[in-house]
């Protein structure tokens, strides 16, 4: 399934002109999805319709898919019914995220609404919610899943729970989404904003590392920035991210030579299928690069995340690249770079046959 990037906006807490500028810039970086909260509307049906239709109209001109986050109280406040979704269709929305679920049959019925509105389900519960809905013969192409975000520090999902929840949706081929947080965005739907993440482990990480992780799991199709507004630099970095292949940020060692730099940065790497425990081996480069590689930085203990390349003493393995997974020493290898510490945990996703690349942080 193709992968997308998204942003979040909160029309009841923001200014139209700022939202418009944000959406325009993000669209230029390849963002194509919007999470738009309607949980806080309080202005009456006409004013709500005017406010939301204006920003949604702009979003559609920029080719965004717009999903509105709704809760049961919205229907009471606006005097509308789940049995008639024409209000949201007239706003121009592509779909509705149900913050609160029903009995399964109701969600299935909603997926057959005459307007083709997507019905997005809450993924952050490890129960058979989706299975129940599908037993009622839901209109599966119009069902999405999206995790919650958690504004309060220490309340985000632990990874194992997130993984279990997500697998329930992926096994059915449902499009999935989760939230990352900007490190400069300062607001969301609530007065508490310690970052708007799905996974607690992401709260203090850069947006790119968060996104790399979600995509690397193979469980998430759409990565959405939960808070507003992400910086231009964050949006640009995410737009440049390879959504389909893990790219690890590295710091090139001062002693690395030109050949080693080229081996690291200019090649497609993959881990051998017959894996070793202490290192992830990229062996094809040694066939391409047969020239000399003098010894340097080769007498130290190599640590997890170091990138080493075989030197002149390594015989047929000269110029083979390895990512160190467990500490060891071997004078036949040169330390040429290191994966940035923030991304060491991503090495767990360099599996047998995994294709990956490196990016020099100096140019990030």
C-alpha positions as CSV (number, residue, x, y, z in Angstrom):
1,X,0.0,0.0,0.0
2,X,1.3,3.4,-0.9
3,X,2.5,5.6,2.0
4,X,1.5,9.2,2.8
5,X,2.4,12.1,5.1
6,X,-0.2,14.2,6.8
7,X,-0.6,17.3,9.0
8,X,-3.2,18.2,11.6
9,X,-5.1,21.5,11.9
10,X,-7.5,22.7,14.6
11,X,-9.8,25.4,13.1
12,X,-11.4,26.1,16.5
13,X,-8.0,27.1,17.9
14,X,-6.3,28.6,14.9
15,X,-6.4,31.4,12.3
16,X,-7.4,30.6,8.7
17,X,-4.5,32.5,7.2
18,X,-2.0,30.6,9.3
19,X,-3.7,27.3,8.5
20,X,-3.7,28.2,4.8
21,X,0.0,29.0,4.7
22,X,0.8,25.8,6.6
23,X,-1.2,23.7,4.2
24,X,0.3,25.3,1.1
25,X,3.8,24.8,2.3
26,X,3.2,21.2,3.4
27,X,1.6,20.4,0.1
28,X,4.7,21.5,-1.7
29,X,6.7,19.0,0.4
30,X,4.5,16.1,-0.6
31,X,2.0,16.0,2.2
32,X,-1.4,14.8,1.1
33,X,-3.6,14.1,4.1
34,X,-5.2,16.2,6.8
35,X,-6.5,15.3,10.2
36,X,-8.9,18.0,11.2
37,X,-10.5,18.1,14.6
38,X,-14.2,18.8,15.1
39,X,-14.3,17.8,18.7
40,X,-14.4,21.3,20.0
41,X,-17.0,23.0,17.9
42,X,-19.3,25.4,19.8
43,X,-20.3,28.1,17.4
44,X,-23.6,26.6,16.0
45,X,-24.2,24.8,12.8
46,X,-24.1,27.7,10.4
47,X,-20.8,29.2,11.7
48,X,-19.2,25.8,12.0
49,X,-20.2,25.0,8.4
50,X,-18.8,28.3,7.2
51,X,-15.5,28.0,9.1
52,X,-14.8,24.3,8.1
53,X,-16.0,24.5,4.5
54,X,-13.6,27.4,3.9
55,X,-10.5,25.6,5.0
56,X,-11.6,22.2,3.5
57,X,-12.2,23.9,0.2
58,X,-8.6,25.2,0.2
59,X,-7.4,21.7,1.3
60,X,-9.2,20.1,-1.6
61,X,-7.7,22.6,-4.1
62,X,-4.3,21.4,-2.8
63,X,-5.3,17.8,-3.3
64,X,-5.4,16.8,0.4
65,X,-7.6,14.0,1.7
66,X,-9.5,15.5,4.7
67,X,-10.6,13.3,7.6
68,X,-12.7,15.0,10.3
69,X,-12.3,13.8,13.8
70,X,-15.8,13.6,15.4
71,X,-17.5,12.4,18.6
72,X,-21.2,11.8,19.4
73,X,-21.6,15.2,21.1
74,X,-21.0,16.9,17.8
75,X,-24.2,15.5,16.4
76,X,-26.2,16.8,19.3
77,X,-24.5,20.2,19.3
78,X,-25.1,20.6,15.5
79,X,-28.5,19.0,15.4
80,X,-27.5,16.3,12.9
81,X,-27.7,12.5,12.9
82,X,-25.5,9.6,12.1
83,X,-28.2,8.4,9.7
84,X,-27.7,11.5,7.6
85,X,-24.0,12.4,6.9
86,X,-24.9,15.0,4.2
87,X,-23.6,17.9,6.5
88,X,-20.0,16.5,6.3
89,X,-20.3,15.8,2.6
90,X,-21.4,19.4,2.0
91,X,-18.4,20.6,4.0
92,X,-16.2,18.8,1.4
93,X,-14.7,16.2,3.8
94,X,-13.4,12.9,2.5
95,X,-14.1,11.0,5.7
96,X,-14.9,10.8,9.4
97,X,-12.8,9.5,12.2
98,X,-15.0,8.0,14.9
99,X,-13.5,8.9,18.2
100,X,-16.0,6.6,19.9
101,X,-17.3,3.3,18.5
102,X,-20.7,1.7,18.2
103,X,-21.8,-1.9,18.1
104,X,-20.1,-3.0,14.8
105,X,-23.3,-3.1,12.7
106,X,-23.6,0.7,12.9
107,X,-20.1,1.3,11.6
108,X,-20.7,-1.2,8.8
109,X,-23.9,0.7,7.9
110,X,-22.0,4.0,7.9
111,X,-19.4,2.6,5.5
112,X,-22.2,2.4,2.9
113,X,-23.1,6.0,3.2
114,X,-24.3,7.5,-0.1
115,X,-21.5,10.1,-0.2
116,X,-18.6,7.7,-0.3
117,X,-17.3,9.1,3.0
118,X,-14.5,7.1,4.5
119,X,-15.1,5.8,8.0
120,X,-12.0,5.8,10.0
121,X,-11.8,3.7,13.2
122,X,-9.8,4.1,16.4
123,X,-6.9,1.6,16.3
124,X,-5.6,2.2,19.8
125,X,-7.5,-0.6,21.5
126,X,-6.3,-4.2,21.4
127,X,-9.7,-5.8,21.0
128,X,-11.7,-7.4,18.2
129,X,-13.4,-4.2,17.3
130,X,-12.5,-4.3,13.6
131,X,-13.3,-8.0,13.3
132,X,-16.7,-7.4,14.7
133,X,-17.4,-4.6,12.1
134,X,-16.2,-6.8,9.2
135,X,-18.5,-9.6,10.3
136,X,-21.4,-7.2,9.5
137,X,-20.1,-7.1,5.9
138,X,-18.7,-3.6,6.1
139,X,-17.8,-1.7,2.9
140,X,-14.1,-2.6,3.4
141,X,-12.5,-0.2,0.9
142,X,-14.1,2.7,2.8
143,X,-12.7,1.6,6.2
144,X,-9.5,3.1,7.5
145,X,-7.8,2.8,10.9
146,X,-6.0,5.6,12.8
147,X,-4.4,5.5,16.2
148,X,-5.0,8.1,18.9
149,X,-2.5,10.7,20.0
150,X,-1.6,11.4,23.6
151,X,-1.0,15.1,24.6
152,X,0.1,14.2,28.2
153,X,3.7,13.0,28.8
154,X,4.0,9.3,29.7
155,X,0.5,8.4,28.5
156,X,1.4,7.3,24.9
157,X,1.2,3.7,23.8
158,X,4.0,1.3,24.7
159,X,5.5,-0.2,21.5
160,X,4.4,-3.8,22.1
161,X,0.8,-2.8,22.6
162,X,0.9,-0.5,19.6
163,X,2.2,-3.4,17.5
164,X,-0.5,-5.8,18.6
165,X,-3.2,-3.2,17.9
166,X,-1.8,-2.4,14.5
167,X,-1.5,-6.0,13.4
168,X,-5.3,-6.4,13.9
169,X,-5.8,-3.9,11.1
170,X,-3.0,-4.8,8.8
171,X,-3.9,-8.4,8.6
172,X,-7.2,-7.3,6.9
173,X,-5.4,-4.9,4.5
174,X,-6.9,-1.8,6.1
175,X,-5.2,1.5,5.6
176,X,-3.5,2.6,8.8
177,X,-2.3,5.8,10.4
178,X,-0.5,7.0,13.5
179,X,0.8,10.3,14.8
180,X,4.2,11.8,15.3
181,X,4.9,15.1,17.0
182,X,6.7,18.2,15.9
183,X,9.3,19.4,18.3
184,X,8.2,23.1,17.8
185,X,4.5,22.8,17.4
186,X,2.8,24.3,20.4
187,X,-0.9,23.5,20.2
188,X,-3.5,20.8,19.5
189,X,-7.1,20.2,20.6
190,X,-6.4,20.5,24.4
191,X,-4.8,22.9,26.8
192,X,-2.1,20.3,27.5
193,X,0.5,19.8,24.8
194,X,3.5,17.7,25.8
195,X,3.7,16.7,22.1
196,X,1.0,14.8,20.2
197,X,2.4,11.3,19.7
198,X,0.9,7.8,19.4
199,X,4.0,6.1,20.7
200,X,5.4,7.3,24.0
201,X,9.0,6.4,22.9
202,X,8.7,9.0,20.1
203,X,7.9,12.0,22.3
204,X,11.4,13.5,22.4
205,X,12.7,12.3,19.0
206,X,13.1,14.2,15.7
207,X,10.2,14.0,13.3
208,X,12.2,12.1,10.8
209,X,13.3,9.4,13.3
210,X,9.7,9.0,14.4
211,X,8.5,8.7,10.8
212,X,11.2,6.3,9.9
213,X,10.3,4.0,12.8
214,X,6.6,4.0,11.9
215,X,7.2,3.2,8.3
216,X,9.9,0.6,9.2
217,X,7.4,-1.4,11.3
218,X,5.5,-2.1,8.1
219,X,2.3,-1.5,10.1
220,X,1.6,2.1,9.3
221,X,0.7,3.6,5.9
222,X,0.0,7.2,6.8
223,X,2.2,9.2,9.2
224,X,0.5,12.4,10.5
225,X,2.1,15.2,12.5
226,X,-0.3,15.6,15.4
227,X,0.4,19.1,16.6
228,X,0.5,22.4,14.9
229,X,2.5,24.0,13.5
230,X,5.5,21.9,12.4
231,X,8.5,24.0,11.3
232,X,9.4,24.5,7.7
233,X,12.6,22.5,8.4
234,X,10.6,19.6,9.8
235,X,8.2,19.6,6.8
236,X,11.0,19.7,4.3
237,X,12.9,16.9,6.1
238,X,9.9,14.7,6.1
239,X,9.1,15.5,2.5
240,X,12.6,14.3,1.5
241,X,12.3,11.1,3.6
242,X,12.2,7.8,1.7
243,X,8.9,6.3,2.9
244,X,9.7,2.8,1.5
245,X,13.3,2.2,2.5
246,X,15.0,2.8,5.8
247,X,17.6,5.5,5.5
248,X,19.9,5.8,8.5
249,X,21.5,9.1,9.5
250,X,25.2,8.8,10.0
251,X,28.2,10.8,11.1
252,X,31.2,10.2,8.9
253,X,34.4,9.6,10.8
254,X,37.2,12.2,10.4
255,X,39.6,9.6,9.2
256,X,37.3,8.1,6.6
257,X,38.8,8.2,3.1
258,X,37.1,9.1,-0.2
259,X,36.4,5.5,-1.1
260,X,34.8,4.8,2.2
261,X,32.6,7.8,2.0
262,X,31.5,6.7,-1.5
263,X,30.8,3.2,-0.3
264,X,28.7,4.4,2.5
265,X,26.7,7.2,0.9
266,X,26.5,6.4,-2.8
267,X,25.4,2.8,-2.8
268,X,22.3,0.7,-2.3
269,X,22.9,-1.6,0.6
270,X,21.2,-4.8,1.8
271,X,21.8,-7.1,4.7
272,X,22.9,-10.6,3.7
273,X,20.1,-13.2,4.1
274,X,22.4,-15.6,6.0
275,X,22.8,-13.2,8.9
276,X,25.6,-12.8,11.4
277,X,24.9,-11.9,15.0
278,X,27.5,-9.2,15.6
279,X,27.1,-7.3,12.4
280,X,24.8,-6.6,9.4
281,X,26.9,-7.3,6.3
282,X,26.6,-5.4,3.0
283,X,28.8,-7.6,0.8
284,X,28.1,-6.4,-2.8
285,X,30.2,-3.2,-2.4
286,X,33.4,-5.2,-2.0
287,X,32.9,-6.5,-5.6
288,X,32.4,-3.0,-6.9
289,X,35.3,-1.4,-5.0
290,X,38.5,-3.4,-5.4
291,X,41.1,-0.7,-4.9
292,X,43.3,-0.1,-1.9
293,X,41.9,0.8,1.5
294,X,44.7,1.7,4.0
295,X,44.3,0.9,7.7
296,X,42.9,3.6,10.0
297,X,40.8,3.7,13.2
298,X,41.1,0.0,13.3
299,X,42.5,-0.8,16.8
300,X,39.6,0.4,18.9
301,X,36.6,-1.5,20.1
302,X,33.7,-1.1,17.7
303,X,30.4,-0.3,19.3
304,X,26.8,-0.8,18.2
305,X,25.9,1.6,15.4
306,X,29.5,1.9,14.1
307,X,29.9,1.4,10.4
308,X,33.1,-0.4,9.5
309,X,34.7,-1.2,6.2
310,X,37.3,-3.9,5.5
311,X,40.8,-2.6,5.0
312,X,43.8,-3.9,3.1
313,X,44.5,-6.7,5.6
314,X,41.0,-8.2,5.1
315,X,41.8,-10.2,1.9
316,X,38.7,-10.9,-0.2
317,X,36.6,-9.0,2.4
318,X,38.4,-5.7,1.7
319,X,35.8,-2.9,1.2
320,X,32.9,-4.9,2.6
321,X,30.6,-2.7,4.7
322,X,29.3,-3.8,8.0
323,X,27.0,-2.2,10.6
324,X,28.1,-3.2,14.1
325,X,25.3,-4.7,16.1
326,X,27.3,-6.0,19.0
327,X,30.6,-4.6,20.3
328,X,33.7,-6.3,19.0
329,X,37.3,-5.6,17.8
330,X,38.9,-6.5,14.5
331,X,42.0,-4.7,13.2
332,X,41.1,-5.7,9.7
333,X,38.2,-3.3,9.6
334,X,38.3,0.5,9.6
335,X,35.7,2.6,11.5
336,X,34.4,4.9,8.8
337,X,31.1,6.3,10.3
338,X,28.5,5.8,13.0
339,X,24.7,5.8,12.9
340,X,23.5,8.7,15.0
341,X,22.6,7.5,18.5
342,X,19.0,8.5,18.3
343,X,18.5,6.0,15.5
344,X,20.3,3.0,17.1
345,X,17.0,1.4,17.8
346,X,16.2,1.4,14.1
347,X,19.0,-1.1,13.6
348,X,16.5,-3.7,14.8
349,X,14.7,-3.2,11.5
350,X,17.7,-4.1,9.4
351,X,16.6,-7.7,8.9
352,X,17.7,-10.4,6.5
353,X,17.6,-9.0,3.0
354,X,16.5,-5.5,4.2
355,X,17.4,-2.8,1.7
356,X,18.7,0.4,3.3
357,X,20.8,3.5,2.6
358,X,22.7,6.1,4.6
359,X,22.5,9.9,4.8
360,X,25.3,12.1,6.1
361,X,23.9,14.3,8.9
362,X,26.2,17.1,7.7
363,X,23.8,17.6,4.8
364,X,20.6,16.9,6.7
